[in-house]
Amino acid sequence: QAQLVESGGGLVQAGGSLRLSCAASGRTSSNYVMGWFRQAPGKEREFVAAITPSTYLTYYADSVKGRFTISRDNAKNTVYLQMNSLMPDDTAVYYCATSAVVSRSLRAFGGWGQGTQVTVSS
């Protein structure tokens, strides 16, 4: 599997925006479903968004629908997560991962990156 490196996290005020990036090195990620997950302190890792490899179909958790946008640039082996109208409940470590199938399940994904911290202050 490709090695994944997330970046773009930081501290932002409620209502603000951030753009996360996930760059893949090694084996290309262009053939895989790419997903974003997040894990808040004391909580389980949860699905945020996913995008298919060639048709670019997108899937979102209800909690982020209309605020977050997932996209990918296969030529750059990179997937993005544009996060707008951020809320304190969005505070978490954000991870990207790959999957051979379209799924919202944690168990369908692998090749996890190290994560990037997003903190939203009220």
C-alpha positions, 0 to 999 in steps of 0.5 A: 500500500501507499504511504500516506502523510496528512498535513494542513491541520491547525488551530482555527476559530469556530466558523473558520476553514481549513484544507487538509491534504493527504499525499501518497508515496510509494504505490499509487493511490489513484486506484483506491477509494480514499477516505478521511476519518477523525478521532476526538479525545476519548472517542472512537475513530469515525468516518468523515468522507470518501471519494472513489478513484476514477468516477470521483463519487463522494460520500460524507458523514451526516455531521459534515455534509454541506460543510466539508468537501473531499476531492482528489488529484490523481496526478499528484497522488493527493486527496484533500478535505476542504473544511468550512464552517468549522465547529468545536465538535470538529476538533479531532485528529484527522486521518486518511486511508485507502480502501479497495471498496466503497465503505464507511467502515473503519475496517475496510480501510488501511495504510493509515497516515499519522494524522493531523490535529485540527482544533476549533476554538469557540 
